[in-house]
Amino acid sequence: MRQELFDDQVVPAIREADLANRAAAERCLTRIQESFQRYQQGVKPFAEDVTGLGSKWGVLRRMPGDWAFGSNSVEVFISGKLEKHVFSAQEIQQDIAASLSLFRKDIDVNRHVMLRQVKAATMGLPFPELQNVDIDTFSRQVIRKVREFSTETATNGVANLVIVEMASSVGGYAAERIFMAILVRISATAGGATVGSTVVGGGTGTVVGPLGTGIGVIAGLVAGLIIDHVLGEYARSNVSEQLLKLIDQIEDAAINGVPERTDPTMDAYPGLKRVLQRTCDELNRANLEILKLSILEVKT
């Protein structure tokens, strides 16, 4: 009877929750992609601003001091305009964090629905522990299981951090780690880039800390374009093209990951697409194992 009940009533509820979680993961990715589309809308006004006469003179005034003293006032100048029109490092991180937060809320709702369905299916049957468990207790059981799975697999640190945070309904640090992993890739790609005759930047960044590094790289590339191409329209088209490519790179790193180990101190990051899929896999496995133990009294 227990096996029949589990197969006919409980398994469909677990499967329904799994499908709902995967739909939530797709919505999470869509929200992040939409944020990058929003950044792209600021590229044209940014290019018009930085290639205008006032900005060119602002760059030219700062160049001698940068060359003489090794400072980065040109990048700081360009970075301010980049944050005004396109994005800031903090904005990207906040957009990722907000999308993940909504995903966590969706997971919580799906877990509530599944537990209610399972309780309704076993009402009046001799499963007192299952009937008496509340959603908070069940959620803690799921979190413990997901942590166990992460320990067993011993896979990528950033990925495991995201998975555990998504399962536990608390977060914040995962988004920062994701963005730091993205910046490793962007800095490695663009930090030593040469634009025309000018070696740009060095990837040192324009604000303190790792969040500033990627913005500094982009600002350095754009500053190099302006220095190399003084004629307005030519510079403008190149600035727009380069910046759109960099935005695409950041989006691709966020969604599809950073497979190459570009920095020995930073784990390779598999990307939100794979991480969210794994999160759904681990949640489904945890739900199945916990409920199977509660009803059939056996481990999967």
Salt bridges, closest charged atoms under 4 A:
ASP18 OD1 - ARG22 NE 3.07
ASP49 OD1 - LYS81 NZ 3.23
ASP49 OD2 - HIS85 NE2 2.86
GLU91 OE2 - ARG38 NH2 3.38
ASP95 OD2 - ARG38 NH2 2.59
ASP106 OD2 - ARG27 NH2 3.01
ASP108 OD1 - ARG111 NH1 3.64
GLU148 OE1 - LYS145 NZ 3.68
GLU152 OE1 - ARG285 NH2 3.15
GLU233 OE2 - ARG236 NH1 2.99
GLU241 OE2 - LYS245 NZ 3.38
ASP252 OD2 - ARG185 NH2 3.23
ASP267 OD1 - ARG261 NH1 3.97
ASP281 OD1 - ARG22 NH2 2.55
GLU282 OE2 - ARG278 NH2 3.77
GLU282 OE1 - ARG285 NH1 3.92
GLU289 OE2 - LYS145 NZ 2.52
